[in-house]
């Protein structure tokens, strides 16, 4: 498996808090809406989002239930924490296990 180094993501987030245009892209907005629509339960006990980036999907998911969102990029975590501070979202930094 080919893994991108942490420095790659830290560099992306140092240049933009939205490097993939999650906030402004109609495509990304539609993709989030479609993702949330596929949740089986209307009120899940909890939702885990792995690789939360800037927290945009976590906010949408939190409309269905409490979300724990993780990312291994400290910069992404800081951005997501700020973006989701008024939502039912807990954002934490993930640490490699290997």
N, C-alpha and C positions, 0 to 999 in steps of 0.2 A: 504494500500500500504506500502510495506516495503522499507524504504529509508536508504541508507548507509550514515553514518555521514561524514561531511566534513573532519574530521581528517583522515578517512580511505584513501581518495584520496590524501590528503596532504602527508601522509606517503608513498604512492605509488610513487608519483612524487619526493619525496626527495631521493628515491633510484634509480630512473631511469626517464629520460625525455621521455622514450618510453616504459611504462610498459606493453603495449599490442602488442609490436613488429610491430607497423604500418609502421615503416621505413624499416624493413628488411623482412617482411613476404610476400611471393608470394600470399598467400590467401588474406591478407588485401589489397594488391595492386590490385588484381583482383576484390575484392569487391568494392573498390573505383571506379574503371573503370566502373563496372556494374551500380553502383549508378548514376554516372554522365551521363551514356548513357540513363537513363530513364527520364532525364529532358525533359519536353515537348517543351520548347522554346529553341532555339539555342542562344538567346540573352535576357535572362530575365532582368527585371529592377533591380532586386536584389535577393539575395539568403540568407536565414537565416539558419545557422547551430547551432543547440542547442546541447551542450555537445561536444565542439570541441576538447577536449583533447589537443594533441600537434600540431594541425593545419594541419595535413596531408590531410584530406579530404577537408578542406577549400581551400588549394592550388589548388587541382584538380578542385573543383567547380568554382574557380575564372577564370578558362580558359573559362567559359561560361558566366560569368557576375560578377558584384561586390558582395562580400560576407561580411555579418556581422556574425561573429562567437562568440558564448558566451559559457562560462563555469562557474560553481560556485566555482571551485578550483582556488585560486589565483596563485598557482604554475603552474597549467596547462595553465592558461592565459598568464603568463610570458613566458613560453616555446613556446606557439603558437604565441605570438607577435614576438618573436625573429625569429621563423621559417618562418613566413609569411611576414616579413618586406619588401620584394621586390615584393610582390604579391598584387593584388587588394583585400585585405582582411583587415577588421577592426575587431580586437579582443577586446572584453570587458568582464569584470567580471559580471556575473549574480548574482542578489541578491534574496534570497527567498522572496516570497510575502505572505507567510503564516507563 
